Structures are given as C-alpha cells and as structure tokens.
Amino acid sequence: MDAQSISKDDIKEIDIHDLSDESHKEFATVDERKLLWKIDIHVIPWLAVLYLLNFLDRGSIGNAKLYNLEKSINITDKQYLIALTVFFFPYSLLEPLSNVFLRRFKPSIYLSSMMLAWGIVMTFHGVVKNYGGLITVRVLLGATEAGLYPGIVFYITSWYKSSEMGSRVAVFFSSATVAGAFSGLLATAISNMDGVGGKSGWEWIFILEGLATIVVAFASYWVIQDFPTTAKFLTEKERRFVVRRLKQDMRLSAGGEHFQLKYVRQSLADWKTWIAMGIYMGFDGPLYAFSLFLPSIINQLGRARPLLHLVYILTYFIMPSVTGFKANVANLLSVPVYAWGCFMTCVIGFLGDRLGSRRYINYALFGTGLVAYVILIASTTPALSYFAVYLAVSAIYPTIPNSVAWVASNVEGSYKRAVTLGMAIGFGNINGAITANIYRAKDKPWYRLGHGIVLAYIAIGFICSFIFAVLLKRENDRRDRGERDEIIRGIDNDNGREQNGTYSSVEEAQKEKGDAWSGFRYTL
C-alpha cells in the first residue's frame, strides 16, 4: 500500500484513549525508539543542510565586504548598512503568511521551491554592478528566504511530541553556528579565484554559494518528506502509530485539518502569540547583533598576545599560504566561539527534552546573557571581553530551540501553530534591522551603546518568559478547577458553562477549540 493509502477518515479512527488489547496488539510490533531514529535520519539532517546554506547565503555579504565589495561597486559604508537593513523587512513580514502556504502545500514542494528561488537570487549577487542592484538583490533575498526557518520549525512540530522537539530543533539550528564558524574560511578559500573568468573574489563567493544552493534545492524535491500521514519511508502501521502518539501528546490536529480563516483569527486573538513575540525579540535581536559584533571583539585582541600567537600557529598549519592576513586571523578566532555555541545549543536542547520544564532553562539562559553583556559594558580588557563572548553565545543560541519548542508545544491546531510561529519568528527577525546598526564605528573599541541595547533586548526576553510561564500556570490551574469546562450534550458535567461553548461530543470540542479546550494542559 502506498503513502497515500491512509485517508483522513482512517486517521480519525485512531482513538487516542483506546487502551484495549486490540489496540496494543496492532502496534505491539512497532519499536518506538527505532521508529524515532528512523524519522530522525530521514527528517533532521537534511533540514540542517538547508539551514546551513540559508545562514551561509544570508551572511556571505559580510565576507564579500572583506574582499572589496564596497570599492568594486562604489558604495559607502552607510549604503552598505542600508543594504544589510532592507533584507530584514520582507524577510520578517512574509514569514507568517509563508507558514500558512507551507501547511496548505507539500513541504517537499514549498521548501524546495523557496530554496531554488533564493539560490538564483544569491547567484545574481555575483553580477551586481551598483548600489541599486545590491539593494534589489538584498530585498529579493529577504523575500525568498523568509519562510525557511519558521517553515522548518513548524515542520518539525508536525513529527515530534512536545518532549522531543527541543533536541531536534537544537540539532538543526546548530548548523547556524557551524555556518558562523566556517563561512569566513570558506570565503577565504573561494577568494583565491580572484581574476578567474574576469571576476573578482567577492563575485565568486556569491556565485559559487548560490550555485551550491540551487543544486541542493533540486535534490530537496526528492529528499524532503512531507507530513507523517504521507511519508513514504514509513509503513502504513508506522504512519498510524506516529499519528496516534502525536494525538496522545495533545497534538489533536496531527491527522490533518482543512484551512479556515478562524485558525488565523484564533492565533491573533491568543495572548500567547503576543508574549511569544516578546520572547523571540529577546533572542533574535541579540543574535544578529552578536554575529555582527564578534569581529569587533576579535579586533580588540591586538594586546592579547598569547591568543594571537595561538591563532598564528593555527593559521600556519591550516592555511599557510594566507598567514598574516588579518581577516583570516579574525576568522580563526571566531571558530572556537561558534563551536562552543554549537555544543551548548545541542546540550541545552537535549536537556530541555529530558527535564520537560523549559521555563527554568529560559530563565537561566537569559540570565547568563544579562551577565555577559554587563561584563562587556564594564570591560576594558580584550581578554575579559573575549571571555564574555563565550557567555553570550552560551545564552543566545541555546535559547532559540528551547523557546521554539516551548511555544510550539503550547499551541494546538496545525494552522494556528503555523501562524503563531510565523508571527513570533517574523517579529523577532525584524529586530535584526535595528541591531544591524547599533554598533557604530565612533563607539569603538568598546561599543557600550550597542551592548546596552542588546542588554535591554535580553531583559525583555527574560521578562516575557516569566510572564509566559506565570499565565500558563494560572490557566492550567483554572482548568484543573473546572472553570474552562464546556457543556457536552449527553454528558453530566456540573462544571460545564455556556460561555465555554456547547458541543455534541468531546471530540468536537477538541477539534473546534484546540489548546483552548478544557482538557488541554500547557507545558511549563
């Protein structure tokens, strides 16, 4: 039987409360651990590859700048910053809408087509000749890349239980730290093609990275699996089992639902959406600021001779032909920072799934970020600032998968979750347009104004995480007391109230109300 053999009616027949002997017998031969490993292998690694290329392509303009982009197309530093900034507006504004399209169309088609489009735009970066052309391709890149990150996050939530999402999001997101660590070195290698075909090194950076993205995009049409109900690598029994376990995890829409505008309205009317936007603001603003500021921290290390000696030794053994170039020294010093960030992101992701309580992890991570930026504001020592950078990367990057899993697990209804994640991620990313400009040249070498703004962002994230947890717990307590009980026809329920709705069955209440259903419990 092929992947399309399970209809929506078949899925609905999987009773999440069915504990009968027949139910146990049907799935007795399914090894859940092996099945999860099977899903992991087919789903997560390729998503990490997509996000790796996404992050490389987005940030390659910074590498191109090191190899005379500004001089070649005759633009000023101010025009360069404007080109960085305009990327974020279409990138952020299109994310909520993009997630709705992803749910309506197949991920294999939508994500792959999106990647193909931005790969083409990326390649065209390599033929830009003036300021107007640069602005055009940056706006188009923001528009074509917009849906990937929220799309991948939503896609992961369609496969895994709440207690499993953090580690998976962490593994896929860790590819961003890998991209940060090695993008500069890759650009250095490509820059050696300077003059080949009459093109400069910075042009080849864009062209080759864009072509690589296009190749992976074509492969994605066949590699990316769609949702569990149609996954070709699963047997029919395994598909039924995956949907059943998701429904047991209160993912009641796992069997599929038809798009209705009411799901969008539900997201917009939900307080969780707006507080989640504050949480995402708290780490996305610092994320973009951090990636831009790290080279400035490294440039302060001229007086930290032991560190520079180590870097020169590494440079000699890894790339002896380019020893002495300051850009390469800076790139090498950034590698251990991002490597540490990758390690911490994965550790926190797995820890969050194991503990099951994500609020305390968010408190600890945002708290660490506050300490890091207080040190950066107060520091007048390059080595101390470099240490604070490790604290900062330990806070910023791991907070993202933990917060994503926390928010996603508390929003039921696939379309509602798609809109909520899209809005939160979009609002978080638009803050990159602000933090891309807060580290001014006149504030160097310590950039205290920029650090202070990032500190404020992290404080907002901490406060919103606290409010989110308090309101979730308050709502759970109300449901435990029966204050949210609906009236179910044919069922005697003394706590049922008309303002909570009247339904013909529990299943109807679950379907219509999503996470507002009285039986749904929020994850703290």
C-alpha positions in Angstrom: 0.0 0.0 0.0 1.5 3.4 -1.0 2.0 6.5 1.2 -1.4 8.0 0.2 -3.3 4.9 1.4 -4.3 6.4 4.8 -7.2 8.7 4.4 -8.1 11.4 6.9 -11.1 9.3 7.9 -8.6 6.4 8.7 -6.6 8.8 10.8 -9.6 9.9 12.8 -10.3 6.3 13.7 -7.1 6.1 15.7 -8.6 6.7 19.2 -6.0 8.3 21.5 -7.7 6.9 24.5 -8.0 3.4 23.1 -6.1 1.1 25.6 -7.8 -2.1 24.5 -6.0 -5.3 23.9 -6.7 -5.0 20.2 -5.0 -1.5 20.1 -2.0 -2.9 21.9 -1.8 -5.8 19.6 -1.9 -3.6 16.5 1.2 -1.7 17.5 2.9 -4.4 19.5 5.5 -4.9 16.8 6.4 -1.2 16.4 9.6 -0.4 18.2 9.1 3.3 19.2 12.8 4.0 19.7 13.8 2.6 16.3 10.9 4.4 14.7 12.1 7.7 16.2 15.6 7.0 15.0 14.2 6.3 11.5 12.3 9.6 11.5 15.4 11.4 12.8 17.5 10.1 9.9 15.0 11.0 7.2 14.0 14.4 8.6 16.6 16.3 10.6 20.0 16.0 8.8 18.6 17.4 5.5 16.9 20.3 7.4 20.3 21.1 9.0 21.8 21.2 5.5 19.1 23.6 4.3 19.6 25.9 7.3 23.4 25.8 6.9 23.1 27.0 3.4 20.5 29.6 4.4 22.8 31.1 7.1 25.8 31.0 4.8 24.0 32.7 2.0 22.5 35.3 4.3 25.8 36.3 5.8 28.1 36.0 2.8 27.8 39.7 2.1 29.9 40.3 5.2 32.6 38.1 3.8 32.3 39.7 0.4 32.9 43.1 2.0 36.3 42.0 3.2 37.3 41.4 -0.4 36.4 44.9 -1.8 32.7 44.6 -2.5 32.2 48.3 -1.5 35.0 49.6 -3.6 34.1 47.5 -6.7 30.5 48.8 -6.9 31.4 52.2 -5.5 29.2 52.3 -2.4 29.7 54.0 1.0 29.7 52.3 4.5 26.3 53.9 5.1 24.9 52.4 1.8 26.3 49.1 2.8 24.4 49.2 6.2 21.2 50.2 4.3 21.7 47.1 2.1 22.0 45.0 5.3 18.9 46.5 6.8 16.5 46.2 3.8 16.9 42.5 3.9 15.0 42.2 7.1 11.8 43.8 6.1 10.5 41.3 3.5 12.2 38.6 5.5 10.2 39.3 8.6 6.9 40.5 7.1 6.4 37.4 4.9 7.1 34.8 7.5 3.6 34.4 9.0 2.0 34.1 5.5 4.7 31.7 4.3 3.9 29.2 7.1 0.2 29.1 6.0 1.3 28.3 2.5 3.6 25.6 3.8 0.7 23.9 5.6 -1.5 24.1 2.5 1.1 22.7 0.1 3.6 19.9 0.5 6.9 20.8 2.4 8.9 19.0 -0.3 7.5 21.3 -2.9 7.3 24.6 -1.0 10.6 24.4 0.9 12.5 23.2 -2.2 11.0 25.9 -4.5 11.8 28.6 -1.9 15.4 27.4 -1.7 15.7 27.3 -5.5 14.4 30.9 -5.7 16.9 32.2 -3.1 19.7 30.2 -4.7 19.1 32.0 -8.0 18.9 35.4 -6.2 22.1 34.6 -4.4 23.9 33.8 -7.7 22.8 37.2 -9.1 24.6 38.9 -6.2 27.7 38.0 -8.1 26.8 40.2 -11.1 25.8 43.3 -9.2 27.4 46.5 -10.5 26.0 49.3 -8.5 24.1 50.3 -5.3 20.7 49.9 -6.9 21.4 46.4 -7.9 22.7 45.5 -4.5 19.5 46.8 -2.8 17.4 44.9 -5.3 19.0 41.5 -4.7 19.0 42.0 -0.9 15.3 42.7 -0.9 14.7 39.7 -3.1 16.9 37.5 -0.9 14.9 38.5 2.2 11.6 37.7 0.4 12.8 34.3 -0.9 14.4 33.2 2.3 11.5 34.4 4.5 9.7 31.1 5.0 12.6 28.7 5.6 13.2 29.0 9.4 9.6 29.2 10.6 8.7 26.6 8.0 11.3 24.1 9.3 10.3 24.8 12.9 6.6 24.2 12.1 7.5 21.1 10.0 9.4 19.6 13.0 6.4 20.1 15.2 4.4 18.0 12.8 6.6 15.0 13.5 7.5 15.0 17.2 6.0 15.2 20.6 6.5 18.2 22.8 9.1 16.4 24.9 11.1 15.6 21.7 11.1 18.9 19.8 13.8 20.8 21.7 16.7 18.4 20.9 15.6 18.2 17.2 15.3 21.9 16.8 18.7 22.3 18.6 20.4 19.9 16.2 19.0 21.6 13.1 19.7 25.1 14.5 23.2 24.2 15.5 24.0 24.3 11.7 23.8 28.1 12.1 26.7 28.1 14.5 28.6 25.8 12.1 27.9 28.3 9.3 29.2 31.1 11.5 32.3 29.2 12.3 33.3 28.4 8.8 31.7 30.9 6.5 34.8 33.1 6.7 37.2 30.3 6.0 35.1 29.2 3.0 35.0 32.7 1.7 38.8 32.9 2.1 39.2 29.8 0.0 36.9 31.0 -2.7 38.5 34.4 -2.8 41.6 32.7 -4.2 39.7 32.5 -7.5 40.1 36.3 -7.8 40.6 37.0 -11.5 39.3 33.7 -12.8 36.9 34.3 -15.7 37.4 38.0 -15.3 35.6 38.1 -12.0 36.8 39.2 -8.6 36.9 37.1 -5.4 33.8 38.6 -3.9 31.8 37.8 -7.0 32.9 34.2 -6.9 31.8 33.9 -3.3 28.2 34.8 -4.2 28.2 32.8 -7.4 29.6 29.5 -6.0 27.5 29.6 -2.8 24.4 30.4 -4.9 25.0 27.5 -7.3 25.5 25.1 -4.4 22.2 26.2 -3.0 20.5 25.6 -6.4 21.9 22.0 -6.6 20.7 21.2 -3.0 17.3 22.7 -3.8 16.8 20.3 -6.8 17.8 17.4 -4.6 15.3 18.6 -1.9 12.3 17.8 -4.1 13.1 14.1 -3.7 14.8 14.1 -0.3 12.3 16.1 1.9 9.4 14.0 3.2 6.0 15.5 3.7 3.8 15.0 6.8 3.6 11.7 8.7 0.3 10.7 7.1 2.0 10.5 3.7 5.7 9.8 4.5 6.9 7.2 2.0 9.7 5.9 4.3 7.1 4.7 6.8 4.9 1.7 6.6 1.2 2.1 7.0 1.3 0.8 10.5 4.1 3.2 11.4 2.2 6.1 10.0 -0.8 5.2 12.1 1.4 4.8 15.1 3.1 8.2 14.6 -0.2 10.0 14.3 -1.6 8.1 17.4 1.4 9.1 19.6 1.1 12.8 18.5 -2.6 12.8 19.3 -1.8 11.3 22.7 0.5 14.3 23.2 -2.4 16.6 22.6 -1.4 17.2 19.0 -5.0 16.5 18.0 -4.6 18.1 14.6 -1.9 15.5 13.6 -4.3 13.7 11.4 -4.7 16.8 9.2 -7.2 19.7 9.1 -8.6 22.0 6.4 -7.6 25.6 6.3 -10.1 28.1 7.7 -9.7 31.8 8.5 -10.8 31.1 12.0 -7.5 29.5 12.8 -5.7 32.7 11.8 -8.1 34.7 14.0 -7.5 32.3 16.9 -3.8 32.9 16.7 -4.3 36.7 16.5 -6.6 36.7 19.5 -4.4 34.4 21.6 -2.3 36.2 24.3 0.4 33.5 23.9 1.1 34.8 20.4 1.9 38.3 21.5 4.0 37.3 24.5 5.9 34.8 22.3 6.8 37.7 20.1 8.4 39.4 23.1 10.4 36.2 23.9 11.6 35.9 20.3 12.5 39.6 20.3 14.7 38.9 23.3 17.0 36.5 21.5 16.7 37.4 17.8 17.8 41.0 18.3 20.9 39.8 20.2 21.5 37.0 17.7 22.0 39.4 14.7 24.0 41.9 16.9 26.3 39.2 18.1 27.2 37.9 14.7 28.0 41.4 13.6 29.9 42.4 16.7 32.1 39.3 17.1 34.7 40.6 14.6 34.9 43.8 16.6 35.7 41.9 19.8 38.4 40.0 17.9 39.9 43.2 16.6 40.4 44.3 20.2 42.8 41.4 20.8 45.8 43.1 19.5 47.1 43.4 23.0 46.2 39.8 24.0 49.4 38.4 22.6 49.1 34.8 23.8 45.8 34.4 22.0 47.2 35.9 18.8 50.2 33.7 18.9 47.9 30.7 19.1 45.9 31.9 16.1 49.0 32.5 14.0 50.1 28.9 14.8 46.7 27.5 13.8 46.8 29.7 10.6 50.2 28.4 9.7 49.2 24.8 9.9 45.7 25.1 8.4 46.2 27.7 5.7 50.0 28.6 5.5 49.6 30.3 2.2 47.5 33.1 3.7 49.3 33.6 7.0 49.4 37.2 8.0 46.1 38.3 6.6 44.2 40.0 9.5 40.8 38.8 8.1 41.9 35.1 8.4 43.2 35.6 11.9 39.8 37.0 12.9 38.0 34.1 11.3 40.1 31.6 13.1 39.4 33.2 16.5 35.7 33.1 15.7 35.7 29.3 15.2 36.1 28.3 18.8 33.3 30.7 19.8 30.9 29.3 17.4 32.0 25.7 18.1 31.2 26.3 21.8 27.8 27.8 20.8 27.1 24.7 18.7 28.0 22.4 21.7 25.8 24.4 24.1 22.9 24.6 21.8 22.8 20.8 21.4 23.3 20.2 25.2 20.5 22.6 26.2 18.2 21.1 23.5 18.6 17.6 24.9 18.4 18.8 28.5 15.1 20.6 27.8 13.6 17.4 26.4 14.9 15.4 29.4 13.7 17.8 32.1 10.4 18.7 30.4 10.3 22.1 32.1 11.5 24.8 29.7 10.8 28.0 31.8 13.7 27.5 34.1 16.0 26.9 31.2 14.9 30.1 29.6 15.4 32.0 32.9 19.0 30.6 33.2 19.9 31.3 29.6 18.5 34.9 29.5 20.2 35.4 33.0 23.5 34.3 31.6 23.1 36.7 28.7 22.4 39.6 31.1 25.7 38.8 32.9 27.6 38.5 29.7 26.6 41.9 28.4 27.1 43.6 31.8 30.7 42.3 31.6 31.0 43.6 28.0 29.7 47.0 29.1 32.1 47.2 32.0 35.2 45.6 30.4 38.3 47.5 29.3 40.3 44.3 28.8 40.3 42.4 25.5 40.7 39.0 27.1 37.8 39.6 29.5 35.6 40.8 26.6 36.6 37.6 24.7 35.5 35.5 27.7 32.2 37.4 27.9 31.6 36.5 24.3 31.6 32.8 25.3 29.0 33.6 27.9 26.9 35.4 25.3 27.0 32.7 22.8 26.1 30.2 25.6 23.0 32.2 26.2 21.8 33.4 22.8 22.0 30.4 20.6 20.6 27.7 23.0 17.7 30.0 24.0 16.3 29.7 20.4 15.5 26.0 20.2 14.3 25.9 23.8 11.9 28.8 23.3 10.7 27.4 19.9 9.9 24.1 21.5 8.2 25.8 24.4 5.9 28.0 22.3 5.1 25.3 19.8 4.1 22.8 22.4 1.6 25.2 23.8 -0.3 25.9 20.6 -2.6 23.3 19.3 -4.0 23.3 15.8 -1.6 23.0 12.9 -2.7 26.2 11.1 -2.9 28.2 14.3 0.6 26.9 15.3 1.9 27.9 11.8 0.6 31.4 12.2 1.8 31.8 15.8 5.3 30.6 15.0 5.4 32.7 11.8 4.4 35.9 13.7 6.7 35.3 16.6 9.7 34.4 14.4 8.9 37.2 12.0 8.7 39.8 14.7 11.9 38.5 16.3 13.7 38.7 13.0 12.6 42.3 12.1 14.6 43.4 15.1 17.7 42.4 13.1 17.1 45.6 11.1 17.7 47.5 14.4 20.6 45.6 15.8 22.4 45.5 12.5 23.0 49.2 13.1 23.7 49.6 16.8 27.5 49.0 16.7 28.7 52.4 15.4 32.3 53.0 14.3 32.5 56.0 16.5 31.8 53.9 19.6 34.8 51.6 19.2 36.7 49.9 20.7 34.2 49.1 23.5 30.8 49.7 21.8 29.0 50.3 25.1 25.9 51.8 23.5 25.4 48.7 21.4 26.0 46.4 24.4 23.4 48.4 26.3 20.8 48.0 23.6 21.4 44.2 23.5 21.2 44.1 27.3 17.7 45.7 27.0 16.7 43.1 24.4 17.8 40.2 26.7 15.9 41.8 29.6 12.7 41.9 27.5 13.2 38.2 26.7 13.6 37.3 30.4 10.6 39.3 31.5 8.4 37.9 28.7 9.5 34.3 29.6 8.5 34.9 33.2 5.1 36.3 32.2 4.5 33.5 29.7 5.2 30.9 32.4 3.0 32.6 35.1 0.0 32.9 32.8 0.3 29.3 31.5 0.3 28.0 35.1 -2.6 30.2 36.0 -4.6 28.9 33.0 -3.7 25.3 33.9 -5.0 25.9 37.5 -8.3 27.3 36.2 -8.8 24.2 34.0 -8.0 21.9 37.0 -10.7 23.7 38.9 -13.2 23.2 36.0 -13.6 26.9 35.2 -13.0 26.2 31.5 -15.3 23.2 31.2 -17.6 23.1 28.1 -21.1 21.8 28.0 -21.1 18.4 26.3 -24.5 17.2 25.3 -25.3 13.8 26.8 -22.6 14.1 29.4 -23.4 15.1 33.0 -20.8 17.8 33.9 -21.6 20.1 36.8 -18.7 22.5 35.9 -19.9 23.0 32.3 -20.5 26.6 31.5 -22.3 28.1 28.4 -19.6 30.8 27.9 -17.1 28.0 27.3 -19.2 26.6 24.5 -21.7 23.8 23.9 -20.7 20.8 21.8 -22.2 17.5 20.8 -19.1 15.5 21.8 -15.7 15.8 23.5 -14.0 15.2 20.1 -15.9 18.2 18.6 -14.7 20.4 21.5 -11.2 19.3 21.0 -11.3 20.0 17.3 -13.0 23.4 17.5 -11.1 24.8 20.5 -7.6 23.5 20.0 -5.4 24.4 23.0 -8.4 26.4 24.5 -10.1 23.0 25.1 -10.6 22.4 28.8 -8.7 19.1 28.7 -5.6 20.6 27.2 -2.7 21.3 29.6 0.1 23.7 28.9 3.7 22.8 29.2 5.8 24.8 31.7 
